[in-house]
Amino acid sequence: MDNKTDKSPENPNQSVGVPAPEGTANLIDTDYQIGQDNYQASPLGVNIDIHGAVFAISALVIIAFVVLTLALPEQATAVFDGMKNWINSNMTWFMLLSANIFVLLCLFLIISPLGRIRIGGDKATPDFSRLSWFSMLFAAGMGIGLMFFGVSEPLSHYGTALGGTSVGEDGIRTDWAPLGAAAGDPAAAARLGMAATIFHWGLHPWAIYAIVALSLAIFAYNKGLPLTIRSIFYPLLGERIWGWPGHVIDILAVFATLFGLATSLGIGAQQASAGLEHLFGIDGGNITLVLLITGITAVAVISIVAGVDKGVKRLSEINMVLAFLLLMFVVIFGPTLLIATGFISNLGSYLMELPFLSNPFARDDANFSQGWTTFYWAWWISWSPFVGMFIARVSRGRTVREFLISVLLIPSAVSVFWMTAFGGTAIRQLQQGFEAAASADLPLQLFMVLSQLPLAEITSFVAIILVLVFFITSSDSGSLVIDTITAGGKIDAPKPQRVFWGVIEGAIAIALLLGGGLAALQAVAVSAGLPFTLVLLVGCFAIVKGLMSEPRPS
């Protein structure tokens, strides 16, 4: 096994893999050297170090996708809608069942003796402080989503639940309410609406991220394999992961990552544009969206060049401070008592409704389970190569138990509190007669809620900054991850490659927005997430097998 150092002895500046395990670890015996199939050159003085097959096919297909989507927007929209409708109609049960498996496995590992195993070897020490580590994984995980859906989703579920159920001529429900709704009962509708919201932002999405992150971390830092998705398949495919089966797996990971990331970037651009129009009267049309994505992509490129320690880390810490300040402002100047008591009651409602919301079979709330839950699960899964690999990249030195508690339980609790504060405030405003937020377009709803609180212009401006910085950290982190995959698993490949992928991410977001707007973003996320669900299920098997072969601390 030659993957035991991260620098070549002949050239200390040349990367040849990932850091070797510290202390006792069970390396996989393989002759493969990380990066051995890479193409290395310096055309026009620009260093490149890429896996030829993975990089070339991924780049060519993505560029062709962008060109065709921009050239044929109507046809692209029809294709996107067709894919999404088929998946929603036929694969919802599979998505829900898979996500349940991910949660159960994570909870099992937390209480299992396997939780004592340390990522990177039993002597490994963390690369980042707890605060920096948590800031990075949370900002990468769902920052933009919390800003966009923190108000709109609780309002939507509350309204549909309060309106009750309706049945069409074919006997199928036509309403969008979760479960059996709560017709005419505002208190019950609020509880059910918050439970449904938390369901989409709690244990299940973070379990999806944790499965990918932990399996990658174990097989890279403990087993000595490249930090790429193909490594998860070693227990099944063995040495064949270095050939075309592995190439295809990594290419699928690149597609899923780019499309999932583009969905979030497009959503963030829409919300930032809506905020700018609300505050400053700036037209929120396509030109503004394109300029926003272009400008933020340029800033993200600067952060990419600065690197993880200086770029992503600092931006993530800034964002956590801003997010905390905005959250505390809403808690203090919003319905404080309702938020304080609502956190516990909403958590209780979530846990009580969890078995029913997560049921994959015999559901009659098809619009909710297909239109909301299936979209979310596919979105999280399409994000999982990106977020999972990034979390793995920054989690060396943590025990499995510490890792899973931090990645699964703590962010879930924060998400519950965030949704309680913003969603609870929005619902209370609606119950008191303020209907502007509920009737506004989704990207504008957060700013309408803030308009009813003191210092509205300042807080709305802070919210715009938050969205933009989440935008930057997502693009930055995503570029780092995609570059690692397309560089054959090297974690410090030349920076011009990261810049290339950062530009491509922005181009995809622009193409999707111009080729169908939010519907196109949602459709492509669902389409990218479905095939990658199979990869995550393999990851469940790989995690258990990999951990059981590791030396266990006494």
Secondary structure, 3 states (H helix, E strand, C coil): CCCCCCECCCCCCCECCCCCCCCCCCCCCCCCCCCCCEEEECHHHCCEEEEHHHHHHHHHHHHHHHHHHHHCHHHHHHHHHHHHHHHHHHCHHHHHHHHHHHHHHHHHHHHCHHHHCECCCCCCCCCCCHHHHHHHHHHHHHHHHHHHHHHHHHHHHHHHHHHCCCECCCCCECCCCCCCCCCCCHHHHHHHHHHHHHHHHCHHHHHHHHHHHHHHHHHHHHCCCCCCHHHHHHHHHHHHHHCHHHHHHHHHHHHHHHHHHHHHHHHHHHHHHHHHHHHHCCCCCHHHHHHHHHHHHHHHHHHHHHCHHHHHHHHHHHHHHHHHHHHHHHHHHCCHHHHHHHHHHHHHHHHHHHHHHCCCCCCCCHHHHHHHHHHHHHHHHHHHHHHHHHHHHCCCCCEHHHHHHHHHHHHHHHHHHHHHHHHHHHHHHHHCCCCHHHHCCHHHHHHHHHCCCCCHHHHHHHHHHHHHHHHHHHHHHHHHHHHHHHCCCCCCCCHHHHHHHHHHHHHHHHHHHHCCHHHHHHHHHHHHHHHHHHHHHHHHHHHHHHHHCCCCCC
